[in-house]
Amino acid sequence: MTNILATRLKELRSEKGYSLRQLARESNIVVDSIASFEQGKRIPKLEHINKIQKVFDVSLCYLIGKVDNKKEIIDISDEFEGFHINGYQNLSEDAIKSARLMASDSSLYMEWVESMTGEYFEFIDD
C-alpha cells in the first residue's frame, strides 16, 4: 500500500536536497518523527503538516495527493467519495463526515485519521 504523504515528503526533501537533519532543523520537527512520516509508520499532526508546508511552500492538497500542482488548493470538503490518504479509499459515510469536519476545523485532524482508518495511530509530539 502506497502512502502518498510519505512519498511526497520524501520527494520534496530530495528535490530540495535536504537530509533528514536539515529538514528537521528547517521545520523544527525531530528527525525521528520525519523519518517515521517518510516511512509511513506515523501520520503527522496537522501542526507538523503546517510546518512541512511552509518549508516546501506546498499546499495540503498536494501533500495528501489530492492535486499534482504543488501550490493548488481546492475545496476538499465536498469531495470525499473515493478520497484517499495514506492508501485508504472507499470511506464509510461516518469517515466522510469526519473528513468534512476536518476540512473545516483542523483541530479534528487526529479524530478524522482514526475514523478514516479504523486504527489508532501514535501521534508524535515534538
Backbone bond lengths (Angstrom), bond angles and torsions (degrees), N, CA, C in turn:
res aa  C-N    CA-C-N  psi(-1)  N-CA   C-N-CA  omega(-1)  CA-C   N-CA-C  phi
1 M - - - 1.443 - - 1.533 108.44 -
2 T 1.301 115.52 129.65 1.459 120.85 -178.61 1.518 110.40 -89.11
3 N 1.296 115.16 134.70 1.459 122.14 177.09 1.518 106.69 -103.17
4 I 1.327 116.78 103.77 1.458 121.31 -173.57 1.517 111.99 -62.79
5 L 1.320 117.30 -38.96 1.454 119.77 179.77 1.533 109.89 -63.57
6 A 1.316 117.32 -43.58 1.465 121.24 178.38 1.529 110.56 -62.23
7 T 1.317 115.92 -43.86 1.460 120.81 179.91 1.529 111.12 -62.56
8 R 1.317 116.42 -46.68 1.459 119.83 -179.09 1.527 111.22 -65.45
9 L 1.313 117.14 -39.06 1.462 120.45 179.09 1.531 110.48 -61.98
10 K 1.324 116.89 -45.02 1.469 120.65 178.17 1.523 110.74 -62.60
11 E 1.329 116.43 -44.34 1.463 120.44 179.93 1.519 111.68 -61.81
12 L 1.322 116.67 -45.03 1.464 120.63 -179.54 1.526 111.28 -63.83
13 R 1.301 116.12 -41.74 1.468 119.66 179.11 1.527 110.57 -63.95
14 S 1.319 116.01 -41.51 1.457 120.76 178.65 1.531 111.41 -64.74
15 E 1.342 116.36 -44.92 1.467 120.84 178.81 1.528 111.52 -58.55
16 K 1.303 116.13 -38.16 1.461 121.56 -178.05 1.527 111.12 -80.31
17 G 1.344 116.44 -14.53 1.462 120.72 -179.52 1.518 113.24 76.67
18 Y 1.324 116.40 23.99 1.460 121.05 -178.54 1.522 111.63 -90.33
19 S 1.306 115.37 140.60 1.457 120.53 166.87 1.524 106.89 -80.82
20 L 1.324 116.65 171.26 1.457 119.18 175.76 1.527 110.28 -58.55
21 R 1.315 116.68 -40.78 1.473 120.95 -179.65 1.526 111.71 -64.17
22 Q 1.328 116.45 -41.04 1.469 119.27 179.17 1.530 110.95 -64.25
23 L 1.328 116.17 -43.17 1.458 119.07 178.26 1.523 110.41 -64.62
24 A 1.316 116.77 -39.53 1.463 120.61 177.94 1.527 110.76 -59.78
25 R 1.300 115.75 -43.22 1.471 120.31 179.25 1.529 111.26 -65.15
26 E 1.319 116.54 -46.15 1.474 121.56 -177.99 1.527 112.73 -66.32
27 S 1.323 116.74 -35.10 1.462 121.08 -175.02 1.525 113.53 -97.63
28 N 1.328 116.04 -12.43 1.466 120.84 -175.97 1.532 111.09 61.28
29 I 1.336 114.66 41.14 1.464 123.06 175.11 1.524 105.80 -123.22
30 V 1.320 118.23 138.84 1.463 120.44 -177.18 1.530 111.26 -65.50
31 V 1.326 115.30 149.17 1.467 122.35 -176.84 1.530 111.73 -56.27
32 D 1.322 116.68 -45.43 1.471 119.77 -178.34 1.524 111.81 -60.19
33 S 1.325 116.78 -35.78 1.464 120.46 178.24 1.520 110.52 -65.50
34 I 1.317 116.25 -47.41 1.471 120.03 -179.56 1.524 110.22 -61.57
35 A 1.329 116.61 -42.85 1.471 120.23 178.48 1.530 110.33 -60.22
36 S 1.323 117.21 -41.45 1.473 120.88 179.02 1.520 111.65 -66.32
37 F 1.328 117.19 -36.83 1.464 120.40 177.23 1.526 109.77 -64.78
38 E 1.331 116.30 -45.10 1.469 121.05 -178.36 1.519 112.39 -66.74
39 Q 1.311 116.92 -29.46 1.464 120.93 179.68 1.524 111.72 -85.56
40 G 1.325 116.48 -5.43 1.450 120.31 -179.15 1.512 113.32 74.65
41 K 1.321 117.41 14.91 1.458 121.23 -179.09 1.518 112.14 -81.60
42 R 1.332 115.75 -26.42 1.458 120.22 -178.55 1.518 109.09 -139.59
43 I 1.308 114.74 150.16 1.458 121.26 177.71 1.522 107.66 -100.80
44 P 1.325 116.83 128.17 1.469 118.19 -178.18 1.525 112.32 -70.31
45 K 1.317 114.69 147.45 1.456 120.13 171.56 1.521 107.91 -66.40
46 L 1.308 115.85 159.88 1.454 120.25 -179.20 1.529 111.48 -59.64
47 E 1.322 117.52 -34.82 1.470 119.29 178.57 1.533 110.91 -63.20
48 H 1.329 116.97 -34.20 1.465 120.14 176.15 1.521 110.77 -71.10
49 I 1.333 115.70 -40.46 1.469 120.16 176.46 1.525 109.27 -57.36
50 N 1.334 116.34 -44.35 1.467 120.39 -179.72 1.521 111.76 -61.52
51 K 1.319 116.94 -40.45 1.466 120.67 178.33 1.527 110.55 -64.94
52 I 1.324 116.23 -43.04 1.463 121.42 179.73 1.523 110.24 -64.13
53 Q 1.337 116.66 -42.92 1.465 120.86 177.68 1.522 111.13 -57.00
54 K 1.325 116.63 -43.57 1.465 120.66 -178.70 1.524 111.64 -65.33
55 V 1.322 117.30 -42.99 1.467 120.65 -179.55 1.525 110.55 -61.69
56 F 1.324 116.97 -44.66 1.460 121.07 -175.38 1.524 113.73 -95.60
57 D 1.324 117.54 -6.60 1.458 123.03 179.86 1.535 110.97 54.61
58 V 1.351 114.93 54.58 1.463 121.81 178.44 1.523 108.96 -128.85
59 S 1.331 116.09 164.79 1.461 120.94 179.79 1.526 111.06 -89.42
60 L 1.323 115.07 159.07 1.462 120.98 173.41 1.523 109.88 -59.56
61 C 1.326 116.52 -40.50 1.465 120.99 179.94 1.525 111.23 -57.24
62 Y 1.326 116.92 -38.14 1.460 120.53 177.21 1.527 110.47 -69.15
63 L 1.324 117.03 -46.78 1.465 120.24 -176.79 1.517 112.55 -59.29
64 I 1.323 117.96 -36.68 1.461 120.10 -177.90 1.526 112.55 -91.76
65 G 1.332 116.69 4.65 1.461 119.87 173.43 1.509 115.17 84.65
66 K 1.317 117.50 14.63 1.468 119.98 -179.71 1.524 111.46 -77.62
67 V 1.323 116.54 -30.11 1.463 121.95 177.76 1.524 108.75 -135.78
68 D 1.328 116.16 160.21 1.463 120.33 177.86 1.518 112.64 -101.55
69 N 1.328 116.86 -11.00 1.462 121.77 175.97 1.519 107.48 -84.45
70 K 1.320 117.29 122.64 1.466 121.97 -172.85 1.521 114.36 -61.67
71 K 1.318 117.46 -24.00 1.462 120.87 -176.78 1.526 113.34 -102.72
72 E 1.329 116.49 -11.38 1.460 120.06 -172.95 1.530 112.03 -68.73
73 I 1.303 114.56 136.95 1.460 121.74 176.07 1.518 106.30 -124.86
74 I 1.307 115.70 125.53 1.458 120.05 178.46 1.523 108.79 -123.72
75 D 1.312 115.97 159.16 1.458 121.12 176.33 1.519 107.15 -78.19
76 I 1.312 116.69 108.37 1.458 120.32 -177.98 1.528 112.34 -96.54
77 S 1.306 117.35 -0.93 1.457 119.70 -174.29 1.525 113.35 -65.92
78 D 1.327 118.57 -28.24 1.467 120.74 -179.29 1.529 113.01 -106.15
79 E 1.294 116.99 12.52 1.460 119.42 -173.00 1.524 113.15 -122.26
80 F 1.316 118.14 40.69 1.449 119.00 -174.21 1.519 114.80 -93.37
81 E 1.326 118.92 -0.91 1.459 119.47 172.87 1.521 107.46 -66.83
82 G 1.310 116.27 120.07 1.460 120.26 179.90 1.515 113.70 73.44
83 F 1.326 117.88 4.39 1.464 120.95 177.84 1.515 108.70 -62.23
84 H 1.299 116.27 144.99 1.460 118.60 177.73 1.520 110.64 -139.31
85 I 1.286 113.77 147.23 1.458 122.60 171.66 1.512 105.51 -144.83
86 N 1.300 116.28 138.52 1.454 121.74 179.66 1.530 112.06 54.37
87 G 1.331 116.11 33.52 1.445 120.50 173.35 1.515 116.24 86.24
88 Y 1.312 118.93 0.37 1.454 120.63 -179.31 1.522 110.07 -93.97
89 Q 1.323 116.06 136.12 1.460 120.83 -177.25 1.530 109.43 -135.61
90 N 1.330 114.55 176.28 1.466 121.49 174.99 1.521 111.26 49.69
91 L 1.296 115.67 61.92 1.447 121.94 -175.60 1.522 111.31 -72.83
92 S 1.329 115.61 149.97 1.459 121.26 175.16 1.527 109.07 -71.05
93 E 1.324 115.86 166.70 1.463 119.99 177.72 1.524 111.12 -60.14
94 D 1.332 117.67 -39.32 1.469 120.59 177.86 1.516 111.21 -62.98
95 A 1.328 116.94 -41.77 1.456 120.40 178.89 1.523 110.99 -66.29
96 I 1.328 116.77 -38.88 1.466 120.85 177.75 1.523 109.83 -63.45
97 K 1.329 116.02 -43.98 1.466 120.39 178.63 1.533 110.45 -60.26
98 S 1.320 116.78 -45.25 1.465 120.47 178.63 1.520 111.04 -63.57
99 A 1.322 116.80 -38.89 1.465 120.04 179.51 1.520 110.84 -65.33
100 R 1.325 116.78 -39.45 1.470 119.84 176.56 1.521 110.75 -61.75
101 L 1.320 116.43 -40.50 1.459 119.79 177.20 1.524 110.36 -63.19
102 M 1.317 116.49 -43.01 1.461 120.59 179.46 1.517 110.63 -60.39
103 A 1.331 116.21 -39.17 1.459 119.81 -178.59 1.523 111.04 -64.72
104 S 1.329 116.82 -28.21 1.459 119.70 -178.90 1.525 112.75 -98.11
105 D 1.333 117.70 -16.35 1.460 121.37 -177.96 1.519 108.82 -144.71
106 S 1.316 117.01 101.88 1.461 121.13 -173.87 1.517 113.43 -63.86
107 S 1.321 118.69 -16.83 1.464 119.78 179.25 1.533 111.73 -69.47
108 L 1.325 117.24 -13.09 1.461 120.78 -179.94 1.535 112.57 -95.43
109 Y 1.318 117.16 12.34 1.465 121.80 -176.62 1.526 112.60 -55.88
110 M 1.328 118.28 -49.88 1.461 120.60 -176.83 1.529 110.71 -64.41
111 E 1.315 117.69 -42.79 1.463 120.76 177.94 1.523 110.48 -60.28
112 W 1.329 115.81 -40.11 1.463 120.83 179.37 1.526 111.17 -62.34
113 V 1.323 117.30 -46.77 1.464 120.76 -178.36 1.521 109.89 -62.18
114 E 1.313 116.99 -44.14 1.458 120.26 -179.72 1.525 111.61 -64.28
115 S 1.333 117.64 -42.35 1.461 119.64 179.70 1.519 111.07 -69.69
116 M 1.323 116.36 -31.21 1.456 120.76 -179.32 1.520 111.19 -69.34
117 T 1.306 116.46 -41.14 1.451 120.72 -173.56 1.515 113.68 -95.62
118 G 1.335 115.84 -21.54 1.457 119.04 -174.52 1.511 112.27 74.51
119 E 1.317 116.22 9.53 1.457 121.22 -178.87 1.518 109.86 -125.11
120 Y 1.308 114.88 155.52 1.456 119.56 173.86 1.518 107.28 -93.71
121 F 1.320 115.96 130.00 1.444 121.11 175.54 1.507 109.30 -110.26
122 E 1.312 115.14 146.36 1.455 118.87 175.61 1.516 107.62 -82.88
123 F 1.306 116.23 119.22 1.450 121.55 177.10 1.522 108.13 -93.94
124 I 1.285 115.37 135.76 1.447 120.95 -172.74 1.505 110.76 -93.78
125 D 1.318 115.63 129.13 1.460 120.88 172.89 1.517 107.08 -99.23
126 D 1.322 114.95 131.85 1.467 118.53 175.60 1.498 109.52 -93.78
